[in-house]
Amino acid sequence: MVAASLFLLARRRVPLTVLAGVLATNLSLNWFSAVGQHYGAATVVALFTVVRHHRAAVSALAVVGCVAVLQFVHPVLPRPSLLDLAANAASALLVAGAAVAVGRWQRNAEAHRRLLADRAVADERRRIARELHDIVAHHLTTMQLLAGGARANLDRSPETAREALVTLEGSGRTALHEMRHLLDVLRAGDDRDEGEATAPQPGIADLDRVVEDSRRAGLPTTLTSDGDPRTLPPSVALAVFRIVQEALTNARKHAGRGATVDVRLTYAPHEVRVTVTDDGPRSDLPAARDSGYGLMGMRERVALHGGTLHAGPGDSGFTVHARLPLRTDHKEAYA
């Protein structure tokens, strides 16, 4: 019996050979002791492995072989009864059925795992697309407006044009820095050293910078904070920053000359609210104020945190209002 069990060490490499060895060992045992017809642990494991790793035809032959060897080829014991035959056949079929069921379950689990992995990749692609859109759209819109202002003032006000070009240079440098940071995040664990740290993601402290960029681009913008300021979870702070950044980008594109924008950040006990309102031309269709991934990206960011987003015409102009709940048991997950 110990010798039969030792065959199992090679069951994954040569399942059929192992099953044959186990059956031969069990058969030889009956030359010395009338053990009787039974399915020992070694036989069960060997048959299970054959059914799991071979086609249906081979598995069927293995089941028939087990029944025949354990039932009829006994040099010592008398011919078994039909009840013994039925019991041995039922045992073999039970082992084979369990192997088929486990194999099907493992295939389904593997397919489900691949589906989850594909979904995670798709979600990550959408997240990267949002990040790229937020970075590129914001800074390129600012740079375009600054370049236009510099060209318009080049002859009549060289000093104004010079200031616009300096701001344009700074905006380009910031965009390049954020793009490099995003690439560093994507390359983390690839060819980046383990000890190399990436720059922190933008957050509430960076709102002054995007508001100042909006002012320099020719869109008067104010930033107001209500409530008791406190440290937000990094993902929530990033969502607030991106919502304000995208809303200001859309305002610069669609609000028109002479419009003003008010950015209001409200800290409530269990949530943070951000409202961006401009007094540009009223648009009854939110899509008219969308820049492709803009509103969709904002909605996805807010939905990720279980919040709500309203984007549409206000009393005058256009309003983006987002509500992000804050859970006291919130734990950040880092990839």
N, C-alpha and C positions, 0 to 999 in steps of 0.2 A: 504493500500500500504506500509506503514511503517512496519506493522507486517510481510508482505511477505518478505521484505528486511531483517528483523531480522533473518529469517531462514538461510540466507546465511552464518551466522557466523559459522555454523556447516557443511558447504557444503563439506569440504574435509574429514570429518570423516564418514558422512552418506549421500552420495550424493542422493541416491534414496529417502530417507525419506525427505530430504530438498525439492526435486522437488515436491513430493506429497504435502508437506505442502504449498509450494508456489502456486501450482495449486488450492488447496482447498481454500486458502485465496482469490485468485483472483475470484474463483467461488462464494464464499460467498459475495464478494463485489457487484455482480450483483443482489443480493436480495434487495439491498438498492439503487443502482444507476445503470442505464443502461450505463455502460462504453463502452461496445462493445467488439468485438473480436479483440484482439491485443496481441502483445508480449511485455510485459513490461521488464524493465531492470532485475528485479529479476527472471523472467521466463527464459530469455536468459542466464543469468549466471548459474542458476540451471541446465538447460538442457545441457549447455556446459560442466559443471563439470561431469555430469553423463556419457556423451559420452567419456570424457577423461579418466575416471577411471573404466569403465566397458567394458565387452566384446561386440561384435557386436550385438548379439541377444538381450541383455538387452538394449543396446542403441537404437535399432530399436523399441522395445516396448515403450521406453520412448518417442521417436519422435511421434509414433502413439497416445500415451496417451495424449501428449500435444495438438495435432491437434484435437482429439476427445473432450477433456474437454473444450478447448477454442472455439471450433467451434459449437458443438451440444448441450452440456449440459448447457443451459442458461434458467433459469426459467422465465425470464422477456422478453428477446429479442425474436423476431420471428426467424423461421428457416432461417439460412444464405443462401445466393446464392452460386452457383458454383464458382463464381469469388472470394467470400470471402474464400471458402474452398481452392481454388488454392493459394491464397495469404498466408493463414496460413500454408499450407503444404510447400510452398516455403520458408517461414520464418524458419520453423522447420528444413528443410533440409539444409538451409544456415548455421544455427547455428551448426548443426551436422557436416557438411562438414568442417567448420572452426575448430571445435574441433579435427577432424581426421587429418587435415593438420597440426595443431599446435603440436599434439602428434607425428606425423611422423617427423616433424622438430626437436622436442626436442630429439627424439631417435637418429636421425642422428647427432645432435650436441653432444650428450653424447658419441656416438661411435667415433666421431672425437676427442673428448676430451681424451677418453681412448687411442686412437691411438697416439695422441701427447704425452701423458704421457708415453706410452710404448716406443716410440721413444726416449724421453728424458732419460729414464732409460737405454736404449741400448747405447745412446751416452755417458752417464756417465760411464757405464761399460767399454766402449772403452777407455775413458779418464783415468780411474783408471788403466786399463791394461797397457796403455802407461807409466803412472807414475811408476808403479811397475817395468815394464821392464827397463825403464831408470835408476832407482835406483839400482835394483838388478844386471842387466847385467854389468853396469859400475863398481860397487864396487867389485863384485865377480871376474870379469876379472882381475882387479888390484890386488886383494888379491891372486888370483891364481898365477899370474906372480911373485909377491913378495915372496910368499911361495916357489916357484920353485927356485928363486934366492937365498933365504936364505938356502935352502937345499944344493944347489950346492956349496955354500961358507962356509958351516958349519965347515968343517975340515981345509981348507986351509986359510980362512980369517974369523975368528970368529967375528971380529969387524964389517965387512961388513954384515955378517949374522944378527948380532944384530941390526944394523940400519934398515935392511929390515924388521925384525920382529917388530921393533917399528913402522915403517911406516904401516906395515900390521895391527897392533893394531889400529892405528889412522884411517885407512880406514874403518875398521870394526865398529869403534865407530861412524864415520860419517854416514855410511850406516844405522846403528841402529837408529841414530837421525832422519834421513830423513824418515825412515819407521814409526817411532813414530809420526812424524809430519803429514805424510799422513793419518795415522789412526786417529789422532786428527781431521783432516779436515773432514774425513768420519763420525766421531762420533759427529760432531758439531750439536747441537740441540737435541742430543739423551740423553746421560747421562753426558755430559760435562756442567759444570756450565756456566751460561750466561756471567759472568764476566771474565771467563778464556780465555786468549788470546793465539792464536797459533803463532808459529814462522813464520816469513815471508818466502815466497817462494824464492828459489834461483833466482839470476838474473845476471846482467853483472858483479857486484862486485865479484861474486863467480867463474868467469872464471879462475882467477889466480890459484884457488885451484885445479880445475880439470886438468889444464895444469901441475901443479906441481905433481899431482898424476900420470899423464902420464909419466913425466920424471922419477919419482921414480920407475915406473914399467919397466923402461928400454927403453922407446921410446922417443928419443930427440924431444922435442916439443917447438915451439916458438909461442908467442902471439903478434900480431901487431895490432895497432889501427890506422885508418886513419880518417881524418875529425875532426870536433869539437864534442867531447863527450858531450852528454846531457842525461838527465833523460828520460828513455823510459817508456811507459805504462807497468805496472807489467806483463800483459799477454804476451806482446811482449818480454820483458826481459826474462821471463821464457822460451818462445819458443826458443830464441837464446841460452840460457844456455843448454837446453835439446838437441838441434841440435848439438852443440859442444860436449857435453858429449857423445852422441851416435856415432858421427863420430869418436871421439878418441877411443871409445870402439871397433868399427869395425876395426880401423887402428891397434890397439894392437893385434887383433885376426888374421888379414889377411895380414898386411904389411910385417911381417917377421923381422928377425934380421937385424940390420944395417940400417933400414929405418928411415927417419925423417919426422916430420909432421909440417906444418905451418898453424896456425890459424890466419885468418885476419878478423878483424871487421871494417867495413866501415860505417861511418855516412854520409849520403847524406841529402839534404834538406828535401826530402819527403819520405825517406825510410832508412832502415838499411840493410846492406848486410853482410853476414857471409860466409866465404869460408874456408874450411878445406881441405888441400891438403897433400897427402903423396907421397913419391917416392918409394913405395914398388912395388911388381910385378904387371904388368898391367893386368887388367881383363876386357874383353870386355862385360861381362854380369854383370849388377849391382846386380843381385840376388846373384852372387857369393860373394859379399861383404856384403850381408844382413844377419842379425842375428835373423830373425824371424819377430819381430815387428819393427825392427830398421828403415829401409827406409820408411815403411808404416806409422809408427808413425810420422816421420819427415814430410812426405807429408801432413798428416792430420793437423799437427800443422801449417804448412805454409798455407795450403788452408783455415784454419779457419780465417786467417788474410788477405785473398785475395792476398797472395804472390805467388811466384813461387819457385820451387826447381829443381835443376839439380844434379843428382848423377850418375857418370859414370867415365870411364877411361879418364885421362887427357894426357898431353904430356908424363908423366911417372907416373905410380902409379894410384891413384884414387882421385877424387875430388868431394866434396860436396859443392854446392853453393846455398845459399838460399837468397831470396830477400823478405823482409817484409815491405810493405808500412806503412807509418805513416800518419794518418789523423789528421788534426788540430782540428777537432770536435770530435775526438775519446773520447768515454766515457766508462770507465771500468764498467762491470756488475759483481757484486758479488752475489753469491748464499747465 
